[in-house]
Amino acid sequence: MLRFYDYVFYRVASSRFYQKVAPRTFCQGGFGVTTIAEVLNFITIISIICTIFDIEFTRGMAKYWVNIPIIIFNCFRFTEERYKVLNEQFKDEPNKKIKKYLVLLYLFISWFLFFFAIWLTKMK
């Protein structure tokens, strides 16, 4: 799973948008987008599990149990040095355009499932 998030980080950080808009801080953009996607996925999974087992899931739980550990972990993981390693690893990959669209689809689905999970827990 970590390899997947490494690839999402690399794709976002190497996108033309971040390379043009913020050429010095493109890794921070990749860090932010990847971290948000990870947090949304974990909160979605936890909130669905809590709904199934009838456990109350609060914002404080999300903040301390999910958000902070993921942010701290990613601060040390998604650095410019890591980007350089990933750039060498994925430099000559086939089907770059298709994979870029799949990463965008993943980000969209992460947002959609997060809001669905919030709606699901509100329905209870």
N, C-alpha and C positions, 0 to 999 in steps of 0.2 A: 504494500500500500504506500509505503514511503517513496518508492520509485515513481509511482503514479503522480504523487504531489510534487516530486522533483521535476517531472516533465511539465506539469501545469505551471510551476514557477518559471521554468525555462521558456516555455511558449509565451507566457504573458510578458516576461522581462525582455524577450527578444522581439516582441511585436513592434511594428513600425510606429504605432501610437506612442508607446513609451520611449522609443528611441528618438522620435522627433520632439515630443513635448518636453521630456525631461531626460536629456542625454546623460546627465551626471547621476541621476537618481533612479534610473530604470529598474535597478534591483529592488529598490524600496517599493516600487509599484507592483512588481511581481510578488514580493513578500506580502504586501497588503491584500492583494486579490486572492492569493493562495490561502492565506490565513483566514480570511473571511469565508472562503469556500469550505475549508476544513471545519471551522466553528459551526457553520450552518449545517453541515452534514452530521456532526456529532450531536448538536442540539436536536435535530430532526429525529435521529435514531433514539436518543434518550427520551424525548417527549412521547414518541410512539410507544416505547416500552413502558413508560410510566402510565400512559393511558390504558394500555392493555392490562397492567397489573394494579390499576386503580391507586397509583401513588401520586401525590401532589408534587408537581415540578414547578419551582418558582424561579424568578429571575436571579435571585441571589445564588441559587444552586448552579444555574448556568454560568454566572459570572465567575464563581470561585472554582467550580469543579471542571469546567470546560474551557472557558475563554482564557483565563490566565495561564494555565499550564501549556496550552497550545501556543499562545503568543510567546511565552518564554522559550519554549522548545524551538520555535521557528526563528526567533531572533538569532540563535546560535547556528541554525541550520542554513537559512537562506541568506548567504552573504555574497559579496562580489566574487570572492575566490571560488565559492561553490558554483556560481554562474559560469565562471571560466571553465571549470571542469565539465559542467554539463554542456557547454558550448562545444567543447572538443568531442564529447561523447555523441552528441546529436547533430554534428555539423553536416554530415553527408547522409542524413536519413532520407529514405524514399517517401513520397506522398506527403510532403510538408503541408501543402494546402489543405488536404483532407483532414490531417491530424489537427491543424489549427482550428478548423470548423468543429471538429469533435470536442476540442477543449472548450470552445465557446458554448457548444451545446451542453456540456457538462456543467459549466458555470450557470447557465440558464436553468437547467434542471435542479441544481442545488438551491437556487432562490425559490423556484416553484415549490419544491418539496418542503422547504422550510415554512413557507406561508401556508401550505396545506396542513402541515403538522400543527401550526399555531391555530388554524381554524378547527382542526380536529380536537385539540385540547380545550378550546373555548366552547365547543358544542356540548361538552360533558357537564 
